[in-house]
Amino acid sequence: MTEAEEQALRALLTQLTEEHRDLDAAITAMSDSGVRDQIIMTRLKKRKLQLKDQIARIEDALLPDIIA
């Protein structure tokens, strides 16, 4: 992996992590305010899980495999 590719992945990782955090806050706020629109909640939670998977794949790509 080149330096530019690594920097691009790290920038994307930062962006996805921030979006994941924002979704978590939005889900919490909706729950706390009593808004119970299940369709919206389900979509937000699904997107949050997708982001979590993307974040995990990028972190795996950035961390080298070390065999102990």
N, C-alpha and C positions, 0 to 999 in steps of 0.2 A: 504494500500500500504506500502510495506516495504521500509526501507531506501535505500537498494540496487536498488530496482525497481525505486524509485524516482530519484536516481542519474543517472541511465541508461536513463531515460526519459529526464532528463535535458541535458545530453550529446548529445542525439539524437536531442533534440530541438536546441541546439547550432549548430550542424552540418547542420541541415535542414535550419536554419536561414541564415547561411553563404552561403549555396548553393543558396538560394532564392536571396540573395543580389548579388551574382556573376552573376546569370542569368539576373537580372535586369540591371546590368552594361553591360553585353554582348548585351542585346536587345537595350539598349541606344546607345552603340557604333556602332552597325550595322545600326541603324536608322541614326545616325549622319554622318556615313561614306558614306551613300548613297547606301549601299548594300540592295537590295530589293528582296532577295530570300524569297518569301512568304512561301514556305514549311518549311524552317528552322525557320523563324520567328514564324510561327504558332506552330511548335513543341516546341520551347523555351517558348513561352507564355503558352502553355498547361501544360508543366512541371512546370512552375512557379505557375500556379493556383493549381496544384496538391500539390506542396510543401506548399502553403498557407493553403490548407485544412488540411494537416497533422499537420502543426504547430498549427492551431486552435484546433484540437482534442487533441494534447498533452498538450497545455496550459489549456484546459478545464479539463483534467485529473489531472493536477497538482494543480489547484486551487479548493479549497473545495467549495461546494455549501453552501452559507449562505442565509438563509431565513430571510429577514428583517421584 
